Amino acid sequence: MSKWYPCKRRLFIKKLKNLGFNNPETGGRHEFMLYGPHKQTIPSNEEFSVPQLRKLIRQVEQKIGRIITAE
């Protein structure tokens, strides 16, 4: 099992694009990315903490319907 580290916002967005999400769009307080009919909110932090990153990954897994590993 790999160790979790904080993740930069820019890197997280890049990884979501690789999974098939559209480019970030503005709306309200946060940007969001679309994956078909699903909308993923992207917090405005410059870096995501490990608990925040795990929560975001769980949300993304539910939207795309598959498991995402730390690698």
LOTI-753525 format. One record per atom (N, C-alpha, C): residue in three letters; atom name; x, y, z. Coordinates in steps of 0.05 Angstrom, whole numbers. Example, Ala and Ser with C-alpha at 12.3 -4.5 7.8 and 13.67 -1.06 7.14 Angstrom:
BEGIN
site aa=Ala&at=N&X=264&Y=-114&Z=156
site aa=Ala&at=CA&X=246&Y=-90&Z=156
site aa=Ala&at=C&X=264&Y=-66&Z=156
site aa=Ser&at=N&X=257&Y=-45&Z=142
site aa=Ser&at=CA&X=273&Y=-21&Z=143
site aa=Ser&at=C&X=258&Y=1&Z=157
***
This chain:
BEGIN
site aa=Met&at=N&X=17&Y=-23&Z=0
site aa=Met&at=CA&X=0&Y=0&Z=0
site aa=Met&at=C&X=18&Y=25&Z=0
site aa=Ser&at=N&X=12&Y=43&Z=-17
site aa=Ser&at=CA&X=29&Y=67&Z=-19
site aa=Ser&at=C&X=20&Y=88&Z=1
site aa=Lys&at=N&X=39&Y=106&Z=7
site aa=Lys&at=CA&X=34&Y=127&Z=27
site aa=Lys&at=C&X=20&Y=151&Z=12
site aa=Trp&at=N&X=2&Y=163&Z=26
site aa=Trp&at=CA&X=-12&Y=186&Z=15
site aa=Trp&at=C&X=3&Y=212&Z=21
site aa=Tyr&at=N&X=2&Y=230&Z=2
site aa=Tyr&at=CA&X=15&Y=257&Z=5
site aa=Tyr&at=C&X=-5&Y=278&Z=-3
site aa=Pro&at=N&X=-2&Y=303&Z=7
site aa=Pro&at=CA&X=-19&Y=325&Z=-3
site aa=Pro&at=C&X=-14&Y=328&Z=-33
site aa=Cys&at=N&X=-34&Y=339&Z=-47
site aa=Cys&at=CA&X=-34&Y=341&Z=-76
site aa=Cys&at=C&X=-39&Y=370&Z=-84
site aa=Lys&at=N&X=-23&Y=381&Z=-102
site aa=Lys&at=CA&X=-28&Y=407&Z=-113
site aa=Lys&at=C&X=-54&Y=407&Z=-130
site aa=Arg&at=N&X=-68&Y=429&Z=-129
site aa=Arg&at=CA&X=-93&Y=432&Z=-143
site aa=Arg&at=C&X=-89&Y=428&Z=-173
site aa=Arg&at=N&X=-68&Y=440&Z=-184
site aa=Arg&at=CA&X=-62&Y=438&Z=-213
site aa=Arg&at=C&X=-58&Y=409&Z=-222
site aa=Leu&at=N&X=-44&Y=393&Z=-205
site aa=Leu&at=CA&X=-39&Y=365&Z=-211
site aa=Leu&at=C&X=-65&Y=349&Z=-210
site aa=Phe&at=N&X=-82&Y=355&Z=-190
site aa=Phe&at=CA&X=-108&Y=341&Z=-188
site aa=Phe&at=C&X=-125&Y=346&Z=-212
site aa=Ile&at=N&X=-126&Y=371&Z=-222
site aa=Ile&at=CA&X=-141&Y=377&Z=-246
site aa=Ile&at=C&X=-130&Y=362&Z=-270
site aa=Lys&at=N&X=-104&Y=361&Z=-272
site aa=Lys&at=CA&X=-91&Y=347&Z=-294
site aa=Lys&at=C&X=-99&Y=317&Z=-294
site aa=Lys&at=N&X=-99&Y=305&Z=-270
site aa=Lys&at=CA&X=-107&Y=277&Z=-268
site aa=Lys&at=C&X=-136&Y=272&Z=-275
site aa=Leu&at=N&X=-154&Y=291&Z=-267
site aa=Leu&at=CA&X=-182&Y=289&Z=-275
site aa=Leu&at=C&X=-185&Y=290&Z=-305
site aa=Lys&at=N&X=-170&Y=308&Z=-318
site aa=Lys&at=CA&X=-172&Y=309&Z=-347
site aa=Lys&at=C&X=-163&Y=283&Z=-360
site aa=Asn&at=N&X=-143&Y=270&Z=-348
site aa=Asn&at=CA&X=-134&Y=244&Z=-359
site aa=Asn&at=C&X=-156&Y=222&Z=-355
site aa=Leu&at=N&X=-174&Y=226&Z=-335
site aa=Leu&at=CA&X=-196&Y=207&Z=-331
site aa=Leu&at=C&X=-220&Y=213&Z=-349
site aa=Gly&at=N&X=-219&Y=235&Z=-363
site aa=Gly&at=CA&X=-241&Y=241&Z=-382
site aa=Gly&at=C&X=-258&Y=265&Z=-374
site aa=Phe&at=N&X=-251&Y=279&Z=-354
site aa=Phe&at=CA&X=-267&Y=303&Z=-346
site aa=Phe&at=C&X=-260&Y=326&Z=-365
site aa=Asn&at=N&X=-279&Y=344&Z=-368
site aa=Asn&at=CA&X=-275&Y=368&Z=-385
site aa=Asn&at=C&X=-258&Y=389&Z=-370
site aa=Asn&at=N&X=-250&Y=410&Z=-384
site aa=Asn&at=CA&X=-234&Y=431&Z=-371
site aa=Asn&at=C&X=-250&Y=444&Z=-349
site aa=Pro&at=N&X=-237&Y=456&Z=-329
site aa=Pro&at=CA&X=-251&Y=469&Z=-307
site aa=Pro&at=C&X=-268&Y=493&Z=-317
site aa=Glu&at=N&X=-291&Y=496&Z=-306
site aa=Glu&at=CA&X=-309&Y=519&Z=-312
site aa=Glu&at=C&X=-314&Y=533&Z=-286
site aa=Thr&at=N&X=-319&Y=560&Z=-288
site aa=Thr&at=CA&X=-324&Y=575&Z=-265
site aa=Thr&at=C&X=-354&Y=575&Z=-259
site aa=Gly&at=N&X=-361&Y=578&Z=-234
site aa=Gly&at=CA&X=-389&Y=579&Z=-226
site aa=Gly&at=C&X=-391&Y=581&Z=-196
site aa=Gly&at=N&X=-401&Y=603&Z=-185
site aa=Gly&at=CA&X=-403&Y=606&Z=-156
site aa=Gly&at=C&X=-376&Y=610&Z=-144
site aa=Arg&at=N&X=-372&Y=598&Z=-121
site aa=Arg&at=CA&X=-347&Y=602&Z=-106
site aa=Arg&at=C&X=-324&Y=584&Z=-116
site aa=His&at=N&X=-331&Y=562&Z=-128
site aa=His&at=CA&X=-311&Y=542&Z=-137
site aa=His&at=C&X=-314&Y=536&Z=-166
site aa=Glu&at=N&X=-292&Y=526&Z=-178
site aa=Glu&at=CA&X=-293&Y=516&Z=-205
site aa=Glu&at=C&X=-304&Y=488&Z=-204
site aa=Phe&at=N&X=-314&Y=478&Z=-227
site aa=Phe&at=CA&X=-324&Y=451&Z=-228
site aa=Phe&at=C&X=-315&Y=439&Z=-255
site aa=Met&at=N&X=-315&Y=412&Z=-256
site aa=Met&at=CA&X=-309&Y=398&Z=-280
site aa=Met&at=C&X=-331&Y=378&Z=-286
site aa=Leu&at=N&X=-337&Y=374&Z=-311
site aa=Leu&at=CA&X=-359&Y=357&Z=-319
site aa=Leu&at=C&X=-349&Y=330&Z=-330
site aa=Tyr&at=N&X=-363&Y=309&Z=-323
site aa=Tyr&at=CA&X=-358&Y=282&Z=-334
site aa=Tyr&at=C&X=-385&Y=272&Z=-342
site aa=Gly&at=N&X=-392&Y=276&Z=-367
site aa=Gly&at=CA&X=-419&Y=269&Z=-377
site aa=Gly&at=C&X=-439&Y=286&Z=-362
site aa=Pro&at=N&X=-459&Y=274&Z=-350
site aa=Pro&at=CA&X=-479&Y=290&Z=-335
site aa=Pro&at=C&X=-470&Y=297&Z=-306
site aa=His&at=N&X=-447&Y=287&Z=-298
site aa=His&at=CA&X=-438&Y=291&Z=-270
site aa=His&at=C&X=-420&Y=315&Z=-268
site aa=Lys&at=N&X=-423&Y=329&Z=-245
site aa=Lys&at=CA&X=-408&Y=353&Z=-240
site aa=Lys&at=C&X=-390&Y=349&Z=-215
site aa=Gln&at=N&X=-364&Y=353&Z=-218
site aa=Gln&at=CA&X=-345&Y=351&Z=-195
site aa=Gln&at=C&X=-336&Y=378&Z=-187
site aa=Thr&at=N&X=-342&Y=387&Z=-163
site aa=Thr&at=CA&X=-332&Y=413&Z=-153
site aa=Thr&at=C&X=-303&Y=411&Z=-146
site aa=Ile&at=N&X=-288&Y=431&Z=-153
site aa=Ile&at=CA&X=-259&Y=432&Z=-147
site aa=Ile&at=C&X=-255&Y=454&Z=-127
site aa=Pro&at=N&X=-247&Y=448&Z=-102
site aa=Pro&at=CA&X=-242&Y=469&Z=-82
site aa=Pro&at=C&X=-220&Y=488&Z=-91
site aa=Ser&at=N&X=-221&Y=512&Z=-81
site aa=Ser&at=CA&X=-202&Y=533&Z=-90
site aa=Ser&at=C&X=-176&Y=533&Z=-75
site aa=Asn&at=N&X=-171&Y=513&Z=-57
site aa=Asn&at=CA&X=-145&Y=511&Z=-43
site aa=Asn&at=C&X=-123&Y=508&Z=-64
site aa=Glu&at=N&X=-99&Y=517&Z=-58
site aa=Glu&at=CA&X=-76&Y=513&Z=-75
site aa=Glu&at=C&X=-66&Y=485&Z=-73
site aa=Glu&at=N&X=-69&Y=473&Z=-48
site aa=Glu&at=CA&X=-60&Y=446&Z=-44
site aa=Glu&at=C&X=-81&Y=432&Z=-27
site aa=Phe&at=N&X=-87&Y=407&Z=-34
site aa=Phe&at=CA&X=-107&Y=391&Z=-19
site aa=Phe&at=C&X=-93&Y=374&Z=1
site aa=Ser&at=N&X=-104&Y=374&Z=26
site aa=Ser&at=CA&X=-93&Y=357&Z=47
site aa=Ser&at=C&X=-101&Y=328&Z=41
site aa=Val&at=N&X=-89&Y=309&Z=55
site aa=Val&at=CA&X=-95&Y=281&Z=50
site aa=Val&at=C&X=-124&Y=274&Z=55
site aa=Pro&at=N&X=-136&Y=282&Z=78
site aa=Pro&at=CA&X=-165&Y=276&Z=81
site aa=Pro&at=C&X=-183&Y=288&Z=60
site aa=Gln&at=N&X=-176&Y=313&Z=52
site aa=Gln&at=CA&X=-192&Y=326&Z=31
site aa=Gln&at=C&X=-188&Y=311&Z=4
site aa=Leu&at=N&X=-164&Y=303&Z=-1
site aa=Leu&at=CA&X=-158&Y=289&Z=-26
site aa=Leu&at=C&X=-173&Y=262&Z=-27
site aa=Arg&at=N&X=-173&Y=247&Z=-4
site aa=Arg&at=CA&X=-188&Y=222&Z=-3
site aa=Arg&at=C&X=-217&Y=225&Z=-8
site aa=Lys&at=N&X=-229&Y=247&Z=3
site aa=Lys&at=CA&X=-257&Y=252&Z=-1
site aa=Lys&at=C&X=-263&Y=259&Z=-30
site aa=Leu&at=N&X=-246&Y=275&Z=-43
site aa=Leu&at=CA&X=-250&Y=282&Z=-71
site aa=Leu&at=C&X=-248&Y=257&Z=-89
site aa=Ile&at=N&X=-229&Y=239&Z=-82
site aa=Ile&at=CA&X=-225&Y=215&Z=-98
site aa=Ile&at=C&X=-249&Y=197&Z=-95
site aa=Arg&at=N&X=-260&Y=194&Z=-71
site aa=Arg&at=CA&X=-285&Y=178&Z=-67
site aa=Arg&at=C&X=-308&Y=189&Z=-84
site aa=Gln&at=N&X=-311&Y=216&Z=-85
site aa=Gln&at=CA&X=-332&Y=228&Z=-101
site aa=Gln&at=C&X=-328&Y=222&Z=-131
site aa=Val&at=N&X=-303&Y=224&Z=-140
site aa=Val&at=CA&X=-297&Y=219&Z=-168
site aa=Val&at=C&X=-302&Y=189&Z=-174
site aa=Glu&at=N&X=-295&Y=171&Z=-157
site aa=Glu&at=CA&X=-300&Y=143&Z=-161
site aa=Glu&at=C&X=-329&Y=137&Z=-165
site aa=Gln&at=N&X=-346&Y=150&Z=-149
site aa=Gln&at=CA&X=-375&Y=146&Z=-151
site aa=Gln&at=C&X=-385&Y=156&Z=-178
site aa=Lys&at=N&X=-374&Y=178&Z=-188
site aa=Lys&at=CA&X=-383&Y=190&Z=-213
site aa=Lys&at=C&X=-374&Y=174&Z=-237
site aa=Ile&at=N&X=-349&Y=164&Z=-237
site aa=Ile&at=CA&X=-340&Y=149&Z=-261
site aa=Ile&at=C&X=-345&Y=119&Z=-259
site aa=Gly&at=N&X=-352&Y=109&Z=-235
site aa=Gly&at=CA&X=-360&Y=81&Z=-232
site aa=Gly&at=C&X=-336&Y=62&Z=-231
site aa=Arg&at=N&X=-313&Y=70&Z=-223
site aa=Arg&at=CA&X=-290&Y=52&Z=-220
site aa=Arg&at=C&X=-272&Y=61&Z=-198
site aa=Ile&at=N&X=-254&Y=44&Z=-189
site aa=Ile&at=CA&X=-236&Y=49&Z=-167
site aa=Ile&at=C&X=-211&Y=64&Z=-178
site aa=Ile&at=N&X=-202&Y=84&Z=-162
site aa=Ile&at=CA&X=-178&Y=99&Z=-169
site aa=Ile&at=C&X=-157&Y=93&Z=-147
site aa=Thr&at=N&X=-134&Y=85&Z=-155
site aa=Thr&at=CA&X=-112&Y=79&Z=-136
site aa=Thr&at=C&X=-95&Y=104&Z=-131
site aa=Ala&at=N&X=-79&Y=103&Z=-111
site aa=Ala&at=CA&X=-61&Y=126&Z=-104
site aa=Ala&at=C&X=-40&Y=130&Z=-126
site aa=Glu&at=N&X=-33&Y=109&Z=-140
site aa=Glu&at=CA&X=-13&Y=112&Z=-161
site aa=Glu&at=C&X=-24&Y=128&Z=-184
***
